[in-house]
């Protein structure tokens, strides 16, 4: 039998938005979504016999003309259909797996560490899904999920340890859940907490988790009218995760708005405001933390109109004022997605994709030494939606994942 005892031996307690407390029997989790043969040793057959063992068929296209082939990436097309998907290690084997959503059904596809995936588990979802966060919401090593719809719904999916997910838990915090909801450890208790940007003018919530009893611990202002993206790291070395965020105000102001949020004197608060004046505002521009100069401190990179912003980490959770580096990619960005790749040792590059007026062909941005300039290659033949960069084939280098005509496609560094 799967270790359902980890979902709290006698019960699972969830505080709902109205303050009520519901005690759930683990046997009831997922009721109506899984048949009896899918609930471990309560049935005569094993889960491996009843769950689908479909493997995503793959087509190796080698190093095609265009795309990332000229940089040594191998193109792989998978028979894994989805309207939306994301990656996480759901069975604890160290390899990334896929959680995919298609027409109200969530599917777990277990990865083999080489770029292939096998269907392991499916369940009906109570909400649409635009994003998800992964974490140790019950304190075990298994990765649980919270899936969000940008219209305000959320659903907690408890992992039985094998990658099978059980639903039935409504996320109790009301409000907008899009544009940069992230998992973090805000207090060092090893339980996963959340940072959830809210709607226009409503800032963002730091949400504390006490064994899936979620409470809003703090509300902080947004960098602009609303958040567009966030990134998380312990920037000041105090053992608690901090947040950097960027945002937009539709078309004003004409700057990069960014804020740093840290824990100071027992409060989670804004500790620095950054503004880059060289670029127009970006609708939904991405932001990330990465060591650009090899000093082991995480610097800031953000998408701007016609270029990238960078800000050097000065230590102790503070950044220098942003610099702007122009590129030749699209002039106006909407929903700009950044995916960081490695084209060789210590040779970072970014795939940048916008989502405005059908200009969806990504560009590859390669910084020169010192990040003083960016070369730009338009990646013709790289069609579809850029999902992000992840080490999918286990070679310690990020691969590019894309959703193309409802199918997952990969560009793998490891061949």
C-alpha positions as CSV (number, residue, x, y, z in Angstrom):
1,X,0.0,0.0,0.0
2,X,1.2,3.5,-0.8
3,X,2.2,5.5,2.3
4,X,-1.1,7.3,2.8
5,X,-0.1,7.6,6.5
6,X,2.1,10.5,5.4
7,X,-1.0,12.5,4.7
8,X,-1.4,12.5,8.5
9,X,-2.1,9.2,10.1
10,X,-5.5,9.8,11.4
11,X,-6.7,12.8,9.4
12,X,-5.7,15.7,7.1
13,X,-6.8,19.1,8.4
14,X,-7.4,22.0,6.1
15,X,-8.5,25.5,7.1
16,X,-11.0,26.8,4.6
17,X,-11.4,30.5,3.7
18,X,-14.3,30.9,6.1
19,X,-12.2,29.7,9.0
20,X,-13.8,26.3,9.3
21,X,-11.7,23.2,9.7
22,X,-12.4,20.1,7.7
23,X,-11.0,16.7,8.7
24,X,-10.5,14.4,5.7
25,X,-10.0,10.7,5.7
26,X,-7.1,9.9,3.4
27,X,-9.2,7.1,1.9
28,X,-11.6,9.8,0.6
29,X,-8.9,11.8,-1.2
30,X,-9.6,11.6,-4.9
31,X,-12.9,9.9,-4.4
32,X,-14.8,9.8,-7.7
33,X,-11.6,10.2,-9.7
34,X,-9.9,6.9,-9.2
35,X,-11.4,3.4,-9.2
36,X,-10.7,0.9,-6.5
37,X,-8.0,-0.8,-8.5
38,X,-6.0,2.4,-8.3
39,X,-5.9,2.7,-4.5
40,X,-2.9,0.6,-3.6
41,X,-3.3,-2.8,-1.9
42,X,-7.0,-2.3,-1.1
43,X,-7.6,-4.1,-4.4
44,X,-6.2,-7.4,-5.6
45,X,-4.4,-5.9,-8.5
46,X,-1.4,-3.6,-8.2
47,X,-1.4,0.0,-9.4
48,X,1.2,-0.8,-12.0
49,X,-1.2,-3.2,-13.5
50,X,-4.2,-0.9,-13.5
51,X,-2.5,2.5,-14.3
52,X,-1.8,3.0,-17.9
53,X,1.7,2.2,-18.9
54,X,1.6,4.2,-22.1
55,X,5.0,5.6,-23.0
56,X,5.3,8.8,-24.9
57,X,6.4,7.8,-28.3
58,X,9.3,9.9,-29.5
59,X,10.6,10.9,-32.9
60,X,14.3,11.9,-33.1
61,X,14.8,14.6,-35.6
62,X,18.5,14.8,-35.0
63,X,20.0,18.2,-35.7
64,X,17.5,19.8,-38.1
65,X,18.1,23.0,-40.0
66,X,17.0,25.9,-37.9
67,X,15.9,25.7,-34.3
68,X,18.7,24.9,-31.8
69,X,20.3,22.3,-34.0
70,X,23.2,24.5,-35.0
71,X,24.2,24.8,-31.4
72,X,24.3,21.0,-30.9
73,X,20.8,20.4,-29.5
74,X,18.9,17.3,-30.5
75,X,15.2,17.7,-31.3
76,X,12.7,15.3,-29.8
77,X,9.0,15.2,-30.5
78,X,6.9,13.4,-27.8
79,X,3.5,11.8,-28.1
80,X,2.4,13.7,-24.9
81,X,-0.6,15.9,-25.5
82,X,-1.5,18.8,-23.3
83,X,-3.2,22.1,-23.2
84,X,-0.8,23.1,-20.3
85,X,2.0,21.3,-18.5
86,X,4.9,21.8,-16.1
87,X,7.8,19.8,-14.7
88,X,8.6,18.5,-11.2
89,X,10.2,15.4,-9.7
90,X,7.0,13.6,-8.6
91,X,8.3,10.1,-7.7
92,X,11.5,11.2,-5.9
93,X,13.9,9.4,-8.2
94,X,15.8,12.6,-9.1
95,X,14.4,12.8,-12.7
96,X,12.0,15.4,-13.8
97,X,8.4,14.3,-14.5
98,X,5.5,16.0,-16.2
99,X,2.2,17.1,-14.9
100,X,0.0,17.7,-17.9
101,X,-3.6,19.1,-18.2
102,X,-5.9,18.2,-21.0
103,X,-9.7,18.9,-21.1
104,X,-10.1,18.8,-17.3
105,X,-7.9,15.8,-16.7
106,X,-4.5,15.9,-14.9
107,X,-1.9,13.4,-16.0
108,X,1.4,12.4,-14.3
109,X,4.1,11.3,-16.8
110,X,7.2,9.8,-15.1
111,X,10.5,10.7,-16.7
112,X,13.3,8.3,-17.3
113,X,16.0,10.9,-17.0
114,X,16.8,10.7,-20.7
115,X,13.9,12.6,-22.2
116,X,11.2,10.0,-22.4
117,X,8.0,9.9,-20.2
118,X,5.6,7.1,-19.3
119,X,2.0,7.8,-18.3
120,X,1.6,6.9,-14.6
121,X,-1.6,8.4,-13.2
122,X,-4.6,10.5,-14.1
123,X,-7.3,12.3,-12.2
124,X,-10.1,14.7,-12.8
125,X,-9.5,18.3,-11.9
126,X,-11.9,20.6,-10.2
127,X,-10.4,23.8,-11.7
128,X,-8.8,25.0,-14.9
129,X,-5.0,25.2,-14.6
130,X,-2.8,28.2,-15.6
131,X,0.1,27.6,-13.2
132,X,1.3,25.3,-10.4
133,X,3.6,25.3,-7.5
134,X,5.5,22.3,-6.1
135,X,6.5,21.8,-2.5
136,X,6.6,19.8,0.7
137,X,3.2,20.9,1.9
138,X,2.9,18.0,4.3
139,X,6.6,17.9,5.3
140,X,7.4,14.6,3.6
141,X,9.9,14.2,0.8
142,X,7.2,13.7,-1.8
143,X,6.4,16.7,-4.0
144,X,2.8,17.8,-3.6
145,X,1.2,20.3,-6.0
146,X,-1.1,23.3,-5.8
147,X,-2.6,24.1,-9.2
148,X,-4.0,27.5,-9.8
149,X,-6.5,29.1,-12.3
150,X,-5.9,32.8,-12.9
151,X,-9.6,33.3,-12.3
152,X,-9.0,32.6,-8.6
153,X,-9.5,28.9,-8.1
154,X,-6.9,26.6,-6.6
155,X,-6.7,22.9,-5.8
156,X,-4.2,21.0,-3.6
157,X,-3.0,17.7,-5.0
158,X,-1.4,15.3,-2.5
159,X,1.3,13.0,-3.7
160,X,1.2,9.4,-2.3
161,X,5.0,9.2,-2.8
162,X,4.9,7.3,-6.1
163,X,3.8,10.3,-8.2
164,X,0.1,9.4,-8.0
165,X,-1.9,12.5,-6.9
166,X,-5.1,12.7,-4.9
167,X,-7.4,15.7,-5.0
168,X,-10.3,17.0,-3.0
169,X,-8.6,19.8,-1.2
170,X,-9.7,23.3,-2.2
171,X,-7.0,26.0,-1.8
172,X,-8.4,28.3,0.9
173,X,-6.9,31.7,-0.1
174,X,-9.2,33.7,-2.3
175,X,-8.0,36.2,-5.0
176,X,-5.9,36.2,-8.1
177,X,-3.3,33.4,-8.4
178,X,-1.5,34.2,-11.6
179,X,1.6,35.9,-12.8
180,X,4.4,34.6,-10.6
181,X,3.0,32.4,-7.8
182,X,6.0,30.6,-6.3
183,X,7.0,28.2,-3.6
184,X,9.5,29.2,-0.9
185,X,10.6,28.5,2.6
186,X,9.7,31.7,4.5
187,X,10.5,30.7,8.0
188,X,13.0,27.8,7.9
189,X,10.6,25.1,9.1
190,X,11.1,23.0,6.0
191,X,7.4,23.2,5.1
192,X,6.8,24.9,1.7
193,X,5.2,28.3,2.0
194,X,3.9,30.4,-0.9
195,X,4.2,33.9,-2.4
196,X,1.1,34.7,-4.4
197,X,0.8,37.9,-6.5
198,X,-2.7,39.3,-6.4
199,X,-4.7,41.4,-8.9
200,X,-4.4,45.0,-10.1
201,X,-3.3,47.2,-7.2
202,X,-3.6,44.4,-4.6
203,X,0.1,43.6,-4.1
204,X,1.2,40.1,-3.2
205,X,0.5,37.7,-0.3
206,X,3.2,35.8,1.6
207,X,1.2,32.7,2.7
208,X,2.4,30.6,5.6
209,X,1.8,26.8,5.5
210,X,1.3,24.8,8.6
211,X,0.6,21.3,7.3
212,X,-1.8,22.5,4.6
213,X,-3.4,25.0,6.9
214,X,-2.6,28.2,4.9
215,X,-2.7,31.7,6.4
216,X,-1.8,35.0,4.8
217,X,1.2,36.2,6.9
218,X,1.9,39.5,5.0
219,X,0.8,41.6,2.1
220,X,3.4,43.6,0.2
221,X,3.0,46.2,-2.6
222,X,3.6,45.2,-6.2
223,X,6.4,46.7,-8.3
224,X,3.8,48.4,-10.5
225,X,0.1,48.0,-11.0
226,X,0.5,44.2,-10.8
227,X,3.2,41.6,-10.8
228,X,4.3,40.0,-14.1
229,X,6.9,37.6,-12.7
230,X,8.9,36.6,-9.6
231,X,12.0,34.8,-8.6
232,X,13.0,33.2,-5.3
233,X,16.3,32.7,-3.4
234,X,17.9,33.3,0.0
235,X,19.6,36.5,-1.0
236,X,20.9,37.6,2.4
237,X,21.9,34.2,3.9
238,X,19.5,34.2,6.8
239,X,18.1,30.8,5.9
240,X,14.8,32.2,4.7
241,X,13.8,32.7,1.0
242,X,13.5,36.2,-0.4
243,X,11.6,37.3,-3.5
244,X,12.3,39.6,-6.4
245,X,9.5,40.7,-8.6
246,X,8.7,42.8,-11.7
247,X,5.5,44.1,-13.0
248,X,3.6,46.4,-15.4
249,X,1.0,49.2,-15.6
250,X,-0.2,48.4,-19.1
251,X,1.8,51.2,-20.8
252,X,3.1,53.3,-17.9
253,X,5.6,53.9,-16.5
254,X,8.3,53.6,-19.2
255,X,10.8,51.9,-16.9
256,X,11.6,48.5,-15.5
257,X,9.9,48.3,-12.2
258,X,11.4,45.7,-9.8
259,X,11.3,45.2,-6.0
260,X,13.3,43.1,-3.6
261,X,11.3,41.6,-0.7
262,X,13.2,40.3,2.4
263,X,12.6,39.3,6.0
264,X,13.7,42.2,8.3
265,X,13.1,42.4,12.0
266,X,10.4,39.8,11.9
267,X,8.5,41.3,8.9
268,X,8.4,40.5,5.2
269,X,8.8,43.8,3.5
270,X,10.2,45.8,0.5
271,X,13.9,46.4,1.0
272,X,14.8,47.8,-2.4
273,X,13.1,49.3,-5.4
274,X,14.9,49.2,-8.8
275,X,14.1,51.0,-12.0
276,X,15.7,50.8,-15.4
277,X,15.1,53.9,-17.4
278,X,16.3,52.7,-20.8
279,X,13.3,50.5,-21.8
280,X,9.6,50.8,-22.1
281,X,7.4,48.8,-19.8
282,X,6.9,45.1,-20.6
283,X,3.6,43.3,-20.3
284,X,4.4,40.1,-18.4
285,X,8.2,40.3,-18.7
286,X,10.1,37.5,-17.1
287,X,12.7,37.8,-14.3
288,X,15.3,35.4,-12.9
289,X,18.2,35.2,-10.5
290,X,21.5,33.8,-11.9
291,X,25.2,34.3,-11.3
292,X,26.4,36.4,-14.2
293,X,29.9,37.3,-13.0
294,X,31.1,34.1,-11.3
295,X,31.2,35.5,-7.8
296,X,28.6,32.9,-6.5
297,X,26.1,35.7,-5.8
298,X,22.8,35.6,-7.8
299,X,22.4,38.6,-10.1
300,X,19.1,39.8,-11.7
301,X,18.1,39.4,-15.3
302,X,14.8,40.7,-16.6
303,X,13.2,41.1,-20.1
304,X,12.8,44.6,-21.3
305,X,11.5,46.2,-24.5
306,X,14.3,45.7,-27.0
307,X,16.8,44.3,-24.5
308,X,17.6,42.7,-21.2
309,X,18.0,44.4,-17.8
310,X,20.8,43.1,-15.5
311,X,21.5,44.1,-12.0
312,X,24.6,43.0,-10.1
313,X,24.2,41.5,-6.6
314,X,26.1,43.6,-4.2
315,X,25.7,41.2,-1.3
316,X,23.5,41.2,1.8
317,X,20.4,41.1,-0.4
318,X,21.0,44.3,-2.3
319,X,21.5,45.0,-6.0
320,X,23.1,47.7,-8.1
321,X,20.9,49.9,-10.3
322,X,20.0,48.0,-13.5
323,X,21.9,48.2,-16.7
324,X,20.2,47.8,-20.1
325,X,21.6,45.7,-22.9
326,X,19.9,46.0,-26.3
327,X,19.1,43.2,-28.7
328,X,17.6,42.9,-32.2
329,X,14.7,40.8,-31.2
330,X,11.1,42.1,-31.4
331,X,10.5,45.8,-30.5
332,X,7.4,45.2,-28.5
333,X,7.1,42.4,-26.0
334,X,3.9,41.0,-24.5
335,X,4.2,38.1,-22.1
336,X,7.9,37.8,-22.7
337,X,9.3,34.4,-21.7
338,X,13.0,33.9,-20.8
339,X,14.5,30.4,-20.9
340,X,18.2,30.2,-19.9
341,X,20.4,27.7,-21.8
342,X,24.1,26.8,-21.9
343,X,25.9,26.8,-25.2
344,X,29.1,25.5,-23.7
345,X,31.1,25.8,-20.4
346,X,30.3,29.2,-18.8
347,X,28.5,30.3,-21.9
348,X,25.0,31.3,-21.0
349,X,22.3,32.3,-23.5
350,X,18.6,33.0,-23.3
351,X,15.7,32.0,-25.5
352,X,13.3,34.9,-25.5
353,X,9.7,34.7,-26.8
354,X,7.1,37.3,-26.9
355,X,3.3,36.7,-27.4
356,X,2.1,39.8,-29.2
357,X,0.5,40.2,-32.6
358,X,1.5,36.7,-33.5
359,X,5.2,37.4,-33.3
360,X,5.9,34.1,-31.6
361,X,9.2,32.9,-33.2
362,X,11.7,32.9,-30.4
363,X,15.1,34.6,-30.5
364,X,18.4,33.4,-29.0
365,X,20.2,36.1,-27.1
366,X,23.9,35.4,-26.5
367,X,25.8,37.9,-24.3
368,X,29.3,38.9,-25.1
369,X,32.0,38.8,-22.4
370,X,31.1,41.1,-19.6
371,X,27.5,41.3,-20.8
372,X,28.2,44.6,-22.7
373,X,26.3,43.5,-25.8
374,X,23.9,40.8,-27.0
375,X,24.0,38.9,-30.3
376,X,20.6,37.9,-31.6
377,X,19.6,34.9,-33.7
378,X,16.0,34.5,-34.7
379,X,15.2,30.8,-34.2
380,X,13.3,29.9,-37.4
381,X,11.8,26.5,-37.2
382,X,11.3,26.8,-33.4
383,X,7.5,27.0,-33.5
384,X,5.2,26.8,-30.6
385,X,5.2,28.1,-27.0
386,X,8.4,28.2,-25.0
387,X,7.7,26.5,-21.6
388,X,11.1,27.0,-20.0
389,X,14.5,25.4,-19.6
390,X,15.0,22.4,-17.4
391,X,17.6,19.6,-17.1
392,X,15.5,16.8,-18.6
393,X,18.1,14.4,-19.8
394,X,20.3,14.5,-16.7
395,X,23.5,16.0,-18.1
396,X,23.5,18.9,-15.7
397,X,22.7,21.4,-18.5
398,X,19.3,23.0,-19.2
399,X,17.2,21.7,-22.1
400,X,14.4,23.6,-23.8
401,X,10.8,22.5,-23.5
402,X,8.1,23.7,-25.9
403,X,4.4,23.0,-26.5
404,X,3.8,22.7,-30.2
405,X,0.3,22.1,-31.6
406,X,-0.7,20.5,-28.2
407,X,2.4,18.2,-28.0
408,X,5.5,18.4,-25.9
409,X,8.7,18.9,-27.9
410,X,12.2,19.0,-26.4
411,X,15.6,20.4,-27.5
412,X,18.1,18.3,-25.6
413,X,21.7,19.2,-24.9
414,X,22.7,15.6,-24.2
415,X,21.7,14.3,-27.6
